[in-house]
Amino acid sequence: MDINGPEQPAEITLRSCPGTTPGTPLSKNQLKKQRKLAEMLEQRKLRRQKERERRKEKKAVAKANGLPLSAGPSRKELKRRQLSATSSQSSADAISVAIDLDYDDLMQERDIAKCVKQCLRIYTINRRAAQPLRLHFTGIKREGHIHECFKKNDGWENWHVDYHFDRTHTELFDQKQLVYLTCESDTVLEHPQPGHTYVIGGLVDHNHLKGLCHQRATSAGLLTARLPLSEHVDMKTRSVLSTFHVFELLTRVAAGQDWTQAILETIPQRKGAKAKISLGTNAQLKEEKPREPQEDEHKNQPKAES
C-alpha cells in the first residue's frame, strides 16, 4: 500500500499540450493600452449614467414649475421624422450620400477613432436635418479597425444607416449616377440631383495622402465634382473641409438653402469665410454710397432782393 496516497494526475497546461505554441506575453505598452481602454469604457458608462440622472432632474424641475419638458423634438421624434422622410421617397427621387470607409489600412489608430467620430456626427446631422438624406457607410472591412471602433459606440447597430461590409460604392450603386466629391475636381457641383449618390471619402490623413480620393475615383471611371466654395466665399485658409462639414453642406443645400448661406453657417469661423460680393452688388453699393457733404453751396449765391 502506498503510504503517500493515490498519485495525483499531472496538471494539464497549454505548455504541456503537444502541437501548441505558448502565447507571447504582452508588452508594457500593450498592457498600458488595455488598462487605458478599460478605464475609458468605465468612465464612459459613469458619464452616461450621470447625464441620465441630470436629464431626469431637469425634467422633474420643469414639470414642477409647469414648464415644457423639452426645448426641441425628442430622439424618438427625430428618428420618426427621418424614417418618414426617407421611406416616402423612391430611389429615383432620393438624394443619397455614401461615406467611403475603404481606407481601413491607411489610417493610424487615432485617425480611425476620429473617422468613426465624424460618422457619428454625420448620423446626428442627418437626423436633425430638415430634409434627411439616404445615408450609406460603405467599404467597411468586417472585423477590421473601423468595424472594431464602431463597436465601441453603444447602439451603433441601431442607427438608421445602411451599413455595407466588404462592399464598396462601385459595387452597390449605378456608376452613371455616382459622383465622388473631391476638392481636386474640375467640375463644380451646382446642386445635388435626385437619383444620384454622392460619395464622400472617409479618410482622416492630415493631408499626408493628398489627392488619394480623387485618384481612386478617376481610376474607377467615376464622375467627380467639388463644392462651389471659391465661387461663393473667400477664405483665409485652404478650402479643405472635414467629412461631416461636406455632408452638412449637402443637407442644407438639398433642403433649399443657397450655397453662400449654407457655407457661412457650416464651416468653422477660424477659416475666416466671407461672402463674395458680385460685380452687380458692388456697383449697387457704390450708387447707394451717401454723397460727401459739400461746402456751403448757398454761401456764394446772390441773396434774394427784399
Order of alpha helices (4+ residues) and beta strands (2+ residues): alpha-alpha-beta-alpha-beta-alpha-beta-alpha-beta-beta-alpha-beta-alpha-beta-alpha-alpha-beta-alpha
